[in-house]
Amino acid sequence: MKKTYVTTMPDKSGAFLVAGKIIASNGGNIVRVNYNKAVDLHTLFIEVSADENQHKNIKEALADCGYLSDITNESQILMIVLTLPDVSGAVLPVLEILNKHKVNISYISSQENGTELQYFKMGLLIENTSEISDLINEISRICEIKILDYEVTDRLLDGTVFYVSFANEMRKILSLDQKQTNKVLIHANRMMQILDEQKKSPLKTFDYIRRFASLVRQRKGDNFKPEVSFITLTDKLTLFIIEPPCGSNTYVIQSDDELLFVDCGFAYFRSEMLALFKELFHGYTTLKKSAFITHADLDHVGLLSEFDTIYMCGNCYDNFELEASGKKDFREQNPLHEPYCQLSRIISAYQTPPLEKCIIVGRRPLDSEEVFAPIGSHFFGGKRFDFYEGKGGHVKGDTVIVCDELKLVFSGDIYVNIKGFSAEQKEFNALAPFLMTGVDSDSVLAREGREYLLSKYGDYIICPGHGAVKKF
């Protein structure tokens, strides 16, 4: 274990040699020596690696020769690196925070490197770990902070170091700015608190979030390779099925000069999806484009602003209205789901769709006992599509869209075809259920809806929210 001794030595040759011999003779290894003129010209911070018994002997010997004024002192040095813009006064806000918390700097080093950034390496003398935890939180909201040589075991500080490091990783994975990184930091901390209250280790959760962010990021650009297929519905209507590695399926029904989309995946892949649409549909930019949505989860609605009109149930509209007014949407009103949803917004670059484009097809009657209550219809390509709103088993506003004439069902996430996942989809879709402690708002209602749907529409083409189309 490492401990830092705050020593006061006489101003004479060989003073440090005496301390070095004491430490070495007791089996200790000096790993760092620093000083702080602001404390005292004679004060040296000596960080030593040794076992518990060796530290006991070292303290007693240093005290006996007068080098330790307080034998109980067991302060530690926390080494940090700050990334700051290379401009005059950039470090001042950080120094003001240190001064406010009465934290001594045992070491500081910085040098120009020919870039627009400076890296300040600092050693902070830790005496009150709860104070240091607050300090790290404050600094992390000003600039990127990295913790080095970390060996402090206080639980609160352990947690602070952990999620600050996590936020820095997310900054690099997703190229976030400081404001976005601050949001990640806040939501990561809230998730840690929830897990701590449930007596769960956050390690697996944060590993899953890293994987979530990395998988999304790695599928950008040339690596975005969705499965694309089509089904001829009539001589005038063709159904295109786009199955991305991350996010929901996107379905497109093409008529002569009009396109109908059902759900549309993550916003993060907007440019890739638009390029695909232009490749699939000649004259795409001039075609009339409308959309149906099965529910308002952000992995299904990322491209809605691209379309002329968007048809949905009343609860989906209410969900977007809550977002637009800065309030918690229906998912976020569940405290177990909220931190994950907020992080997902940042990771996927989600934006609320324009409300003026949203059209309410109908609302589920409050007194309805039906598994799926009919709420309205809309015609496309001469065919009627009926909207049925469920009880909210997956999420409030979950909707099944049915065209009986075409024997076609869009189920959203009420039914997902797990057996039809590609290897990439299987890897990605395993993350959310763990991160949200389950993707369904009510698992009993969700199971009821799924079983009803498969029973009632067993001979229909079922287009799931994720996975391959199910044909019977």
C-alpha positions in Angstrom: 0.0 0.0 0.0 1.1 3.6 -0.6 1.1 6.4 2.1 2.4 9.9 2.0 4.4 11.3 4.9 4.3 15.1 5.4 7.8 15.7 6.8 9.5 18.8 8.1 13.2 18.6 7.7 16.1 20.8 8.8 17.7 23.1 6.2 21.0 21.2 6.0 22.8 18.8 3.8 21.9 15.1 4.2 18.5 15.7 5.8 16.6 13.9 3.1 19.3 11.1 3.1 18.4 10.4 6.7 14.7 10.0 5.8 15.7 7.8 2.8 17.7 5.5 5.0 14.9 5.2 7.6 12.4 4.2 4.8 14.8 1.8 3.1 15.9 0.1 6.3 12.3 -0.7 7.2 11.6 -2.2 3.8 9.8 0.9 2.3 10.2 2.1 -1.3 10.0 5.8 -2.1 7.8 6.2 -5.2 7.4 10.0 -5.2 8.9 13.1 -3.5 7.2 16.5 -3.8 7.3 19.8 -2.0 4.9 22.8 -1.6 6.5 26.2 -1.0 3.1 27.6 0.0 3.1 25.3 3.0 6.7 25.6 4.1 10.1 25.7 2.5 11.1 22.8 4.7 8.0 20.6 4.1 8.5 17.5 1.9 5.8 15.1 0.8 7.3 11.6 0.7 5.1 8.9 -0.9 6.1 5.4 0.2 5.1 1.9 -0.9 5.2 -0.6 2.0 3.1 -3.1 3.9 1.1 -2.1 7.0 3.7 -3.2 9.5 6.5 -1.5 7.6 4.6 1.7 7.5 4.1 1.6 11.2 7.9 1.3 11.8 8.6 4.0 9.2 6.3 6.5 11.0 7.7 5.8 14.4 11.3 6.2 13.1 10.6 9.5 11.3 8.8 10.8 14.4 11.7 9.8 16.6 14.2 11.9 14.5 11.8 14.9 14.6 10.7 14.7 10.9 7.0 14.1 11.7 5.3 16.7 13.8 2.2 14.6 14.0 2.6 10.8 14.1 -1.0 10.2 13.2 -0.7 12.0 9.8 -1.5 9.5 7.0 -2.3 11.9 4.2 -2.1 10.6 0.6 -1.3 12.3 -2.7 -3.8 12.1 -5.5 -2.2 12.7 -8.8 -4.4 14.3 -11.5 -3.9 15.7 -15.0 -6.1 18.6 -16.2 -6.7 19.3 -19.9 -7.1 23.1 -20.4 -7.1 25.4 -23.4 -3.7 27.0 -23.9 -4.9 30.6 -23.1 -4.0 33.1 -20.4 -5.7 32.4 -17.1 -7.2 29.0 -18.1 -6.0 27.3 -14.9 -7.3 30.1 -12.6 -10.8 28.7 -12.1 -9.3 25.4 -11.0 -6.9 27.1 -8.6 -9.9 29.0 -7.1 -11.7 25.7 -6.5 -8.6 24.2 -4.8 -8.4 27.3 -2.6 -12.0 27.2 -1.7 -11.6 23.6 -0.5 -8.4 24.4 1.2 -6.6 21.7 -0.7 -2.8 21.9 -0.9 -0.9 21.2 -4.2 2.1 19.0 -3.5 3.2 19.1 -7.1 2.4 21.0 -10.3 3.9 20.8 -13.8 2.8 22.1 -17.2 4.6 22.9 -20.4 3.6 24.2 -23.9 3.4 21.4 -26.4 2.6 23.3 -29.7 -1.1 22.5 -29.6 -4.2 24.5 -28.4 -4.3 22.5 -25.2 -2.2 22.4 -22.0 -1.9 19.5 -19.7 -1.4 20.4 -16.0 -0.2 17.6 -13.8 -0.9 18.2 -10.1 -0.5 16.3 -6.9 -3.3 17.0 -4.4 -2.7 16.3 -0.7 -5.7 14.2 0.5 -6.7 14.6 4.1 -10.5 14.7 3.9 -11.7 12.4 1.1 -15.3 13.7 1.2 -14.0 17.2 0.5 -11.8 15.9 -2.3 -14.8 14.1 -3.9 -16.7 17.4 -4.1 -13.6 19.1 -5.5 -13.2 16.5 -8.3 -16.8 16.9 -9.2 -16.4 20.7 -9.5 -13.2 20.6 -11.5 -14.7 18.0 -13.9 -17.4 20.5 -14.8 -14.7 23.0 -16.0 -12.4 20.7 -17.8 -11.3 17.1 -18.4 -9.7 15.6 -15.3 -7.8 12.3 -15.3 -6.8 10.6 -12.1 -3.4 8.9 -11.9 -1.7 6.5 -9.5 -4.9 6.1 -7.6 -4.8 4.1 -4.4 -7.3 5.7 -2.0 -9.9 3.3 -0.6 -12.5 5.7 0.8 -15.7 4.5 -0.8 -17.0 8.0 -1.7 -13.8 9.0 -3.3 -13.5 5.6 -5.0 -16.9 6.3 -6.6 -16.0 9.8 -7.7 -12.8 8.7 -9.4 -14.6 5.9 -11.0 -17.4 7.9 -12.7 -15.1 10.8 -13.6 -12.8 8.4 -15.4 -15.9 6.8 -17.1 -17.1 10.3 -18.3 -13.6 10.9 -19.8 -13.8 7.6 -21.6 -17.2 8.5 -23.0 -15.9 11.9 -24.1 -13.2 10.2 -26.2 -15.5 7.4 -27.6 -18.2 9.9 -28.7 -16.2 13.1 -29.2 -18.3 15.0 -26.7 -17.8 18.6 -25.8 -17.5 19.7 -22.2 -21.2 20.4 -21.7 -22.2 17.0 -23.0 -19.5 15.3 -20.9 -20.8 17.1 -17.8 -24.3 15.6 -18.5 -22.7 12.2 -18.9 -21.0 12.7 -15.5 -24.3 13.7 -13.8 -26.3 10.8 -15.2 -23.5 8.3 -14.5 -23.3 9.4 -10.9 -27.1 9.0 -10.6 -26.9 5.5 -12.0 -24.1 4.8 -9.5 -26.4 5.9 -6.6 -29.2 3.7 -7.8 -27.0 0.7 -8.0 -25.4 1.4 -4.7 -28.8 1.5 -3.0 -29.6 -1.9 -4.6 -26.3 -3.2 -3.3 -25.1 -3.8 -6.8 -21.6 -3.2 -8.2 -21.5 -0.5 -10.9 -18.7 -2.2 -12.8 -20.8 -4.3 -15.0 -23.2 -1.5 -15.7 -20.6 0.9 -16.8 -18.9 -1.7 -18.9 -22.2 -2.2 -20.7 -22.6 1.5 -21.2 -19.1 1.7 -22.7 -20.0 -1.2 -25.0 -23.3 0.5 -25.9 -21.4 3.7 -26.9 -18.7 1.9 -28.6 -21.0 -0.3 -30.7 -23.0 2.7 -31.8 -19.8 4.7 -32.6 -18.2 1.7 -34.5 -21.1 1.3 -36.8 -20.9 4.9 -38.1 -19.9 5.7 -41.7 -18.6 2.9 -43.9 -19.2 0.4 -41.0 -23.0 1.0 -41.1 -24.1 -2.1 -43.0 -27.8 -2.8 -42.4 -29.6 -5.9 -43.8 -31.9 -4.7 -46.6 -34.7 -6.8 -48.1 -38.1 -6.3 -49.6 -41.5 -7.9 -50.0 -43.9 -7.3 -52.9 -47.2 -6.6 -51.3 -49.2 -5.7 -54.4 -48.4 -4.6 -58.0 -48.3 -1.0 -56.6 -46.9 -1.5 -53.1 -43.5 -2.8 -52.0 -42.3 -3.2 -48.4 -38.6 -2.5 -47.8 -37.1 -3.8 -44.5 -34.0 -2.2 -43.1 -32.4 -4.0 -40.2 -29.5 -2.0 -38.7 -26.9 -3.4 -36.3 -28.0 -0.9 -33.7 -31.4 0.6 -33.1 -34.9 -0.4 -34.4 -35.9 -1.8 -37.8 -37.0 0.8 -40.3 -39.9 -0.2 -42.6 -40.7 1.7 -45.8 -43.8 1.1 -48.0 -43.3 2.5 -51.5 -46.2 3.5 -53.7 -45.9 5.4 -57.0 -44.8 8.8 -55.7 -45.0 8.4 -51.9 -43.2 6.7 -49.1 -44.6 5.5 -45.8 -42.1 4.8 -43.0 -42.8 2.8 -39.9 -40.3 3.6 -37.1 -36.8 4.9 -38.1 -34.0 3.9 -35.7 -31.3 6.0 -34.0 -30.7 9.7 -34.9 -27.0 9.0 -34.8 -27.2 7.2 -38.1 -29.2 10.0 -39.9 -26.6 10.6 -42.6 -26.1 6.9 -43.3 -29.8 6.2 -43.5 -30.5 9.2 -45.7 -27.8 8.0 -48.1 -29.5 4.6 -48.1 -32.9 6.1 -48.8 -31.6 8.0 -51.8 -30.0 4.8 -53.1 -33.2 2.8 -52.7 -35.8 5.4 -53.8 -35.2 7.3 -57.0 -36.0 11.0 -56.6 -36.2 10.5 -52.8 -35.9 14.2 -51.9 -39.0 15.1 -54.0 -41.2 12.3 -52.8 -43.9 12.8 -50.2 -42.9 11.1 -47.0 -45.1 10.2 -44.0 -44.4 8.0 -41.0 -46.2 5.8 -38.5 -44.6 5.1 -35.1 -45.2 2.2 -32.9 -43.9 3.9 -29.7 -41.7 6.8 -28.7 -38.5 5.1 -27.5 -35.6 7.0 -29.0 -34.1 4.0 -30.8 -37.3 4.0 -33.0 -37.8 7.7 -33.6 -34.5 9.2 -34.4 -35.2 10.4 -38.0 -38.8 11.7 -37.5 -37.9 15.3 -38.4 -37.1 14.0 -41.9 -40.7 13.3 -42.8 -43.6 15.5 -43.8 -46.2 14.1 -41.4 -45.9 11.7 -38.4 -48.9 9.6 -37.3 -49.1 8.3 -33.7 -51.3 7.6 -30.7 -52.1 10.4 -28.2 -49.7 9.1 -25.6 -46.8 9.2 -28.0 -47.6 12.8 -28.8 -47.8 13.6 -25.1 -44.4 12.0 -24.6 -42.9 14.3 -27.2 -44.7 17.3 -25.7 -43.1 16.5 -22.4 -39.7 16.4 -24.0 -40.3 19.6 -25.8 -41.2 21.4 -22.6 -38.1 20.1 -20.8 -40.0 17.7 -18.6 -39.4 14.0 -18.1 -40.9 11.8 -20.7 -42.8 8.6 -19.8 -39.6 6.4 -19.8 -37.7 8.9 -17.7 -40.5 9.0 -15.1 -39.3 5.6 -14.1 -36.3 6.3 -11.9 -34.7 3.0 -12.9 -34.9 3.9 -16.6 -34.1 7.6 -16.4 -30.3 7.6 -16.2 -29.9 5.1 -19.0 -32.4 7.1 -21.2 -30.6 10.3 -20.6 -27.3 8.8 -21.5 -28.8 7.3 -24.6 -30.0 10.7 -25.7 -26.4 11.9 -25.6 -24.9 8.8 -27.2 -27.5 8.7 -30.1 -27.6 12.5 -30.6 -31.4 12.4 -30.2 -33.6 15.4 -30.8 -37.4 15.7 -30.1 -39.3 15.7 -33.4 -41.2 18.9 -34.4 -44.6 18.8 -32.8 -46.2 20.6 -35.7 -45.5 17.5 -37.9 -47.1 15.1 -35.3 -50.7 14.0 -35.9 -52.7 12.1 -33.3 -54.6 9.2 -34.8 -56.6 8.7 -31.6 -56.4 7.9 -27.9 -57.0 4.7 -25.9 -60.1 5.1 -23.8 -59.1 5.3 -20.1 -61.8 2.7 -19.1 -60.8 0.2 -21.9 -60.0 -3.4 -20.7 -58.9 -4.6 -24.2 -55.4 -5.8 -24.7 -55.2 -3.6 -27.8 -57.8 -0.9 -28.1 -58.7 0.5 -31.5 -57.9 4.2 -31.6 -58.2 5.2 -35.3 -57.0 4.5 -38.9 -55.0 6.1 -41.7 -55.0 5.2 -45.4 -51.9 4.8 -47.5 -51.7 3.5 -51.1 -55.4 2.8 -51.0 -55.1 0.5 -48.0 -56.4 1.1 -44.5 -54.0 0.8 -41.6 -55.6 0.4 -38.2 -53.9 1.6 -35.0 -54.4 -0.4 -31.7 -52.9 1.0 -28.5 -51.8 -1.5 -25.9 -51.9 -1.2 -22.1 -48.3 0.2 -21.8 -46.6 -3.1 -21.0 -43.5 -2.1 -23.0 -43.9 1.6 -22.6 -46.9 4.0 -22.4 -48.2 4.5 -25.9 -47.0 1.2 -27.4 -49.0 0.7 -30.5 -49.7 -2.1 -33.0 -50.4 -1.1 -36.6 -52.4 -3.5 -38.8 -53.4 -3.7 -42.4 -55.9 -6.6 -42.6 -56.1 -6.5 -46.4 -52.4 -7.0 -46.7 -52.3 -9.3 -43.7 -49.5 -7.1 -42.4 -48.7 -6.2 -38.7 -46.1 -3.7 -37.3 -45.6 -4.8 -33.7 -43.0 -2.4 -32.4 -41.3 -3.8 -29.4 -44.4 -5.6 -28.2 -42.9 -8.4 -30.2 -39.2 -8.6 -31.2 -37.9 -11.6 -33.2 -34.9 -12.6 -31.0 -34.4 -15.8 -33.1 -34.0 -13.5 -36.1 -31.2 -11.4 -34.7 -27.9 -11.1 -36.5 -24.8 -11.6 -34.4 -24.4 -7.8 -34.2 -28.0 -7.3 -33.2 -27.8 -10.0 -30.6 -24.8 -8.3 -29.0 -26.3 -4.9 -29.0 -29.8 -5.8 -27.9 -28.5 -7.7 -24.9 -27.4 -4.4 -23.4 -30.6 -2.4 -22.7 -32.4 -5.0 -20.7 -29.6 -5.1 -18.2 -29.0 -1.3 -18.1 -32.6 -0.5 -17.5 -33.3 -3.6 -15.3 -35.6 -4.7 -18.1 -36.9 -2.9 -21.1 -40.6 -3.3 -20.3 -42.5 -0.9 -18.1 -44.7 -3.8 -16.9 -43.5 -7.3 -17.7 -46.9 -8.9 -17.0 -48.7 -6.6 -19.4 -45.9 -6.9 -21.9 -46.2 -10.7 -22.0 -50.0 -10.5 -22.2 -49.7 -8.2 -25.2 -47.1 -10.4 -27.0 -49.1 -13.6 -26.5 -52.3 -11.9 -27.7 -50.6 -10.5 -30.8 -49.0 -13.8 -31.8 -52.3 -15.6 -31.3 -54.5 -13.1 -33.1 -52.2 -12.4 -36.1 -50.6 -15.9 -36.4 -51.1 -16.0 -40.2 -50.0 -12.4 -40.8 -46.6 -11.0 -41.8 -45.3 -9.6 -38.5 -42.8 -6.8 -38.7 -41.1 -6.6 -35.3 -39.3 -3.7 -33.7 -36.0 -5.7 -33.9 -35.0 -8.8 -35.8 -36.1 -10.4 -39.0 -39.7 -10.3 -40.3 -41.8 -13.2 -39.1 -43.8 -15.0 -41.9 -46.1 -17.9 -41.2 
